[in-house]
Amino acid sequence: MPAEGIPLLAKADLLHFGELATIVDVFLSVGVEKVRLTGGEPLVRKEVWRLVEMLAGRSAIQDLALTTNGLLLAQQAKDLFSAGLDRVTVSLDTLREDRFQKLTRRAGLKKVLEGFDALQAAGFSGTKLDTVVIRGFNEDEILDMLHFAQERNCEIRYIEYMDVAGALQWSMRQVVSKLEILQVIEEAYGKVEVVDKDDWAPAQRFRLPDGTVFGIISSTTEPFCQTCDRARLTSVGSWLSCLYAKEGVNLGHALREGATHQELAAKIQSTWSLREDRGAEKRRAEWERGPLYSAQELIETPSLGMSARGG
């Protein structure tokens, strides 16, 4: 959470659920098969389960997931499951309350842990745990987080600390690499086995000798730009074909101006076929890089922040 807070968008600017579902339908028509609701924090959107229910009725969606910080999960897990949500990913970087408060600027670890219990009680399976590993902050919890995931029957994915917008204190010295994470785990468990990938998901998965599977997203030290097939639609309808993109294609505005399904599909296809996004690769090539944007730049252009474009 940024120290200065985040700018709130005007309610009228937010796409309503019907508009979001309409744009999703356009993406489905051009080949998209998986949909994830993320943020910011999707569970702050009032009755978001209604959007889940709308999307769950689309047979073309093979996987409907949601990523959350878990603070509101205990109250909403049952409704989300009943609405047809397939899976949930919870972002949690520490199991220590003092560190949790330092990172999120609020208390709430207990609520997140209750959220994990609520997922199991509601009937969810395939839950994932996303943990960003930061040197000098939580690298000593790598094994603790793995044990937690094992106990909660979910798959943990360690994420290298990324220099995305909003990470104002980021430096390469704070990045705990995939190789370092593997070294810590192998010292405790023995040699791990690589799990063959069957899709273009960003995580590389590994299996412990006891069968436990975990993943590592090494987008800082080993960018996967060449195989990235992710597209992001913000709450105001801006479509970003790269996390590092400064600007997007405003599909929401086009929809509200009367663009047809066919016109929106053509815009998506033409833009995607010409994309040359290599944001993470370009950042890695910079010799001494710091934060992607300054605090002043984020204040002047809030749409660059991760709270506006999704984690």
C-alpha positions, 0 to 999 in steps of 0.5 A, a space after each residue: 500500500 503506497 504511503 500516500 494512499 491511492 487516488 479513488 476513481 469516480 464511480 461513473 468511470 468504472 465499468 459496470 459488471 455488464 460492460 465487463 462481461 461484454 468485453 470479456 465476451 469479445 476476448 473469448 471470441 478471439 481465443 481467450 480461454 482463461 479469465 482472472 479477476 484481480 486488482 488492486 483488490 477485487 473483493 472491495 467491488 460490491 457484490 463481485 460474486 455477481 460478476 463471477 456468476 455472469 462469467 461462470 455461465 460462459 462455456 468458453 471460459 475454461 478457468 475462472 480464477 480470482 486473486 485477492 489479498 485475503 482480507 475480505 475473503 472470510 466473508 465472501 468465500 461461500 458466495 464466490 464458490 456458489 457463484 461458480 468461481 473455480 479457483 482462488 489465489 491469495 497473496 501473502 508475503 509473511 506470517 509475522 504480524 509485525 511484518 504484515 503491518 509494515 508491508 500493508 500499513 494495516 493489521 489483518 494477518 488474522 483475517 487473511 488466515 481466516 480467509 484460507 479456512 473459509 476457502 476450504 470450508 466453502 469447498 474450493 480446491 486448487 488454491 494457490 499462495 503467492 509470496 513475493 520474496 524480498 531480501 532484508 524483509 522476508 527471505 528468512 520465511 521461505 521455508 515457513 511459507 512452504 510449510 504453511 502452504 503444505 498445511 493448507 493444501 495449497 500450492 505456493 508460488 514464490 515471486 521475485 521482487 519486481 520493479 513495477 510501478 509503485 515499488 518505490 524502494 526497489 533495488 536489484 539488491 533486494 531481489 532474491 533470485 530463483 536460484 537462491 530460493 531453490 538453494 534454500 529449499 534443497 538444503 532443507 528437502 533435498 534435490 527437487 524435480 522440475 515439473 514439465 510445463 503444459 502451458 505458458 503460465 509464468 511460474 516454473 514448477 518443481 516437485 519435492 521428494 515428498 511430492 509437494 509441488 511449488 512454483 517460482 516466478 522469476 520474471 526479474 532475473 529470467 523474464 518470460 516476455 517471449 511466451 507471455 500471453 497475458 492481457 489486462 483489462 483495468 476497471 475503467 476499460 483500459 487494455 494493457 498488453 504488458 505490465 510495464 506498458 505506459 498506455 493501453 487501448 481504451 476498450 471501455 471508452 470505445 464500448 461506451 461510444 457504441 463500438 460493436 462486438 466485431 469492431 472491438 474484436 478487430 481492435 484487439 486482434 490488430 493490436 495483439 498481432 503487432 505487439 512487441 512488448 518486452 517490458 521485463 526484458 528491457 528492464 533487465 538490460 538496464 545496467 543500474 536500474 532503480 524504481 520504474 517510476 518516481 512517486 511524483 510520476 505516480 501522483 501525476 499519472 495514477 494509471 501507471 500504479 499497480 493499484 490501477 492496473 493489477 498485480 
